[in-house]
Amino acid sequence: MYHILLITFLLSQILFPTYLSAKTGTSSLTREEQKALYEAQEATKGKAFQKAARLLTEHLRKYPDKPDPLVFYALGNAWYLSGNLKNAYNAYEQGFRQYPSSSLLCTNFATVSYKLEKYSKAGELFEKAYKLSRSPQKEMLYQAGTAYYQAKAFKKAKSVLRCLNSGREVMKKSWIQLLIHVCLELKDWREAEKMLLKFLNRNPTDTEYWRLLSQIRFRRNDHRGTASALEILYGISPPTLKELEELANLCLLMNFPLKAIRYLEKAYGPSPTPKQCDRISIICVQARRPDQAIRYLNMAIQQVPSSSRLLEKGKLCYEQGHWNKAITAFRACIQKNPYEELAHLLMGYCAVEKEDFVLARNAFLKASKGKKYRDQALSALKVLNDG
């Protein structure tokens, strides 16, 4: 029943601020750096991104000694905007290696790493960017968790995401969703349920997550909780026939056959098929509702009067002491299948109850010709003869 839902997380775009106004926390730019950055900025304004990258690359080649981090930052941005992610990655990496305390370089290095599907690297960098930032934003931790999730590093993802659940700040919907799915991957059902309840408390009409809650509770063998979640779900979104059948099965697991019958009656409507009637009839027997079981058997027999259904009806009538109805059902069964030994035997017992000994002897005699009930039939005949 349980099924992990597939999800896709979209990484938030990191803004690339104007080069000369970006705060780097470093010493003043040299005149050459100011010139190179200004020219690159003008090229960028005209969408000449490759030209901007070329100008900055030439500057680095000409002045290789400890360039300002803003130069690497601007170069990475130019390559990024031109669509060359590999070169952008290299620029950010080179800059961050020289300036490991630069939150700007770290953030954009993380972003490009993610876009290049270097997810583990991206996760580590987003974590560092969060720590390096003068005004840490928890969205960075969410992005770190997203990257770790994509890398299938679920324990690391859970570790950073749990930090989002600390403090008084209300968790965003996307944060809770990600943590839920990380817990699912780790098979931490208890934590997953806890986060689901937190999510559904704020999003009470989200059918996808009510369904997920039911699946988790089922995995935890919490059948009552599963049924409760499904009932809420189906109160929001009308269930399909299959879903009602599954809910009926769940009720049977909890030994609530009457509830199972109600769900199946709702699923099948006023005109159930013969097989659907058979199923409800069987559950009615479990619920000790023989009259209701016979009613559904009659509905099935009206459509397809098979010998097996007629035999079941006869057995139920026999158990209720309705001898005439039982004999009628057994006769109809025998007409369909003359070799149905049990029908002959039980019809004989019914005849004895009615003191119709001629019918009883005839029925027991026919039952004795088979193998399965021969001994019982012969014993009954002996009793009649001795009497």
N, C-alpha and C positions, 0 to 999 in steps of 0.2 A: 504493500500500500504506500509505503513511504517512497517519496521521489524527491530528489534534490532539484530545486528549480534553477535553471540556468540564468545568470545575470551578466550584464555588461556594464562596466563602469567607464564613464567618460572623464578623462582628466581635465580639470579646469585649465583654461589657458592662462599662462603666466604673461603678464603685461611686460612690454619692453619699453621702459620710459626713455624720454629724451636723454641723449648721451650726456650733454653738458649740465643737465639739471639733476642727474641721478646722484644720490648720496652714497659715497663709497667709504667714507670714514678714513681716507688716505691723505697723504700730503698733496700739496698743490700740483697741478699738472704743469709740465714744462711747456715752453712756447711751442716746440715741435709737436708735442702731443695735442695741444689745443688746436693747432692748425690741422693736423691729420683728422682729428675727431670732427672738427667743423666741416671740413670738406666731405667726410664720409656722411655726416648728417645731411648735408645739402643733397648728396647723391641719393640718399635714402628717401628724402622728401619727394624726389623725382622718380622714385621707384626703381632707381638704378642700383639695385642691391649688390650685384656682382662688382660694379665699379667701386662701391663703398668697401666691399671686402678686399678688393685689390689694393686700394689706397692704404688700408690699415695693414695689410700684409707687407706692403713695401715699407711702411713706416717701421714695422717690427724688424724687418731685415736690415734696415739702415740704422736703427737704434735698438740693438738687442739687450742692452744692459738695463735690467730691472724696469720694464715698462710699467706704467700705472695700470692697476687692475681694470680700470674703465676701458682701456684699449682692447684688452681681451674680451671684455663684456660686449663692447660695440662690434668687434669682429665676429663673435659668435652670433650676435643678433643679425648681422648682415647676411651671414651664411644661412641662418635659420629662415630669414624672410625670403631669400632666394630659392628656398626649397632644398638646399644642400645640407641635410641633417648630419651627415658624416663629418663634414668640415666644421659645422657648428659644434658638434661634440668635441672634436679635437681642440678647437679654440677655447671652449669653456674648460676642458680638462687641463690644458696647458696653463690657463690663468689660475684655476683653482689649486693646481699643484704649487704655484708660487705664492698664492694668497689664500691659504686654507681657512681664513677667518672671514672671507667675503661672502655674506649671505646672498648678494645678488648673483654672483657667479655660481654659487652652490645651487640656488633655486633653478636657474636656467639650465645648468648642467643636469640637474635631476629631470627636468622637463624633457630635454632632448633625449636623455637616456631612456626615458619611458617610451617616447615615440619611436625609438630604435629597438624597442622590445627588450632592452637590457633591464628587466624588471627588478632583479635583486639589487643591482647598482642604483637604480632609481629610488628604491625604497630606502636604502642607506643614506642617499644624498638628501632626500626629503626630510629624513629624521635630523640630519645635520643642519639643514637649512632652518628647521624649526628652532633648534638650539642656538644657532648663530644670530637669529633675527633679534633686533632690539625690541620689536613689538611682536612677539611670537603669535602666530595665528594657528588655531587648532586645525584649520583646513589643511595645513601642511601634514599633520599627522594622518588625516584622512587619506591624503594622497599617498603617503608612505604606506598605509594599510592597503590601499588599492594596488600599488605596485607589488607589494609582497604577496597579495592574493593572486595576482597574475603570475607571479613566480612560483606559486604553490608553496610558498614559505608561510604556512598558515599560523604556525606558532608565533613567528615574528609579527605577522599581521595582527594577531589577537593582542599581543603585548602593546603595540602602539595604539591600537584602537581602544583598549581599555582605559588609556589615559584620557580619551575623549569623554569617558563616562565618569570621570572624577570631577570634583568641584560642583559648583552650583549651576554652571552653564547648561542650558537645555540642549540635549543632543539633537542634531538635525536628523531629518528622516533618512537621508542617504547614509549617514554615519551608522545609525541603528541597523539599516538594511545590510550594510557590509559586514558588521559584526555578527549579525545573525548567520549569514552564509559562511563566514569563517568558522563559527562554532559548529555548523553543520558538517563542514569538511573535517573538522577535528572530532566529530561524533560526540561533542560535548552537549548532549541533549538538554541537560538541566539549564545550562547557561543560555542555550538557544531559546528555550521556552521562556526564560526570564526576560530576555530582550524582546521576544515576540510580544509578550504581554505588555511590555512598556511601549512598544510600537503601536499595538492595536488600541491601547488606551487613548492614544492621540489620533489614530486613524481607524476608527471603529467600523468603517464601511469597506475596508480593503479586503476584498474576497480572497485574493491570492494568498495573503498572509494568514487568514483564518484557516484556509485549507492547509497551509504549511504547519500551522499549530496543531491541527488534527493529526497530521502525519507524524509529527514529533511525539505527540502524546501516545500514538499507537505504538511507536517504537519503544516507548517506555512502559508499555503494557498498561497504560492508564486508559482503559476502555471507556470509563465514565467521562473522563475529560475529553476524550476523542469525540464521543457522541455529542457532548455539550458544544464543542467548537463547531462541529458539523451542523448542528441545529441552528446556531447563530448564523453560520455561513448561508444556509438554505433559507433563512429568514430574510437575508439581504438579496440573494440571487436564487431564483427558483431552481430546484435540483432537477437533473435529468432522471430518466428511468433508471439508468445504471447507478447513479449516485444514491437513489432511494434504495435500490437493492443492496448496495454496500452498507448503507446505514442499517438496513434490516439485518444483514449478516452480523454487524457489530452488536446489535441488540441481542442476537442469539448467543454471541460469545459471552455476553453479560447475563445470560439466562433470563432475558426479558422477551419471551415469545409473543406476548400480546402487543407490545410496542412494535415488534418486527412485523406482525400481521397488519397493523395500521399503516406502516410505511409501505408495505407491498400493495395493500388495497389502494393507497393513494397513487402508487406507481402504475398499477395496471388498469385502474379505472373501473367503470361498471361492466365492461365486457372483456374480461381476461381470456387469454388463449387457454387451450387445454393444459399445456405444460405449466402455465402460470397458475392455473387452478390447482394442479397437482401440488405445486410447491406450497401454496397457502394451506392446502388441506393437510399436508404433512405437519406444518407448524401448528395448525389448529389442534392436531392430535397431541403434540408436545405440550400445548397450553391447556390440555384437558378440556377442549371445546369440541366434543364429537359431533354435536348437531351442526356446528359451523363447518366442520370438516366435511360432513356429508353434503351440506349445501354446495360447497365448492366442487365436490366430486360429481354431483348431479349436473352442475354447469359444464364440467368437462365431458361427461358422458353424453350430454345433449349434442355436443359437437363431434366427439369421437368416442363411441361406445366400445372401448377396448375391453378385452377380458380381464386385464390386470386392474383396470379401474372398477369394474363391476365386482371383482373379488374383494377389493379394498372396501368398497361400500358395504358388501355383505358382511365382512368382518366387523366393521364398525356397528352395523345394525345388530349383529349377533352379540357383541359386547354390551350393547345397550338393552338387550332383551327384547328387541323388536323382531320377533321370530318370523312373522309374515313378510315383512320388508326384507329381512335377510334371505329368506327362501327365494323370494322374487329375484333378488340380485344374484344369488348363486345360480339359479336356473338360466338367467340371461348370460351369465359368465360361461356356463357349460355349453350353451348354444354357440357361443363364439369359440370355445375351446373345450371339446368333450373330454380331453385328457387332463383337465385341471383337477388333480386329486384332492387338494385342500377344499375346493368348492364342494365336492361330493361329501367329504367327511363332515364339514361344518353344517351342510344342509341336513345331514343325518342327525346331528346333535339338535338342530332346531326342530326337526320333526319329532324327536323324542320329547322335547319340551311341550310340543303341541299334542302329544300322545297319538301322533299319526305314525303308527309302527310299520305300516306297509311302506310308506315313503322312506322311513328311517332304514328299514332292512335293505331296500333297493339302493339307497344312497351309500350305505356302508359296504354293500357288496361291490359296487363300482369302485369305491375308494380302495378296497382291498386288492384290486387287480394291479395297482401300481406298487412301487417299491418303497416310496418315501413314507407313506402313512399306512402301510399294510398292517403292521402290528396293532396300531390303534383301532383301525377299522374292524379287524378280526375280534379284538377284545370287545368292542361295542356289540358286534353281532352275537357273540357268546352270551353277553348279558341279556340281550333281547330274547334269545332262544331259551335261556335258562328261566327267564321270567315267564 
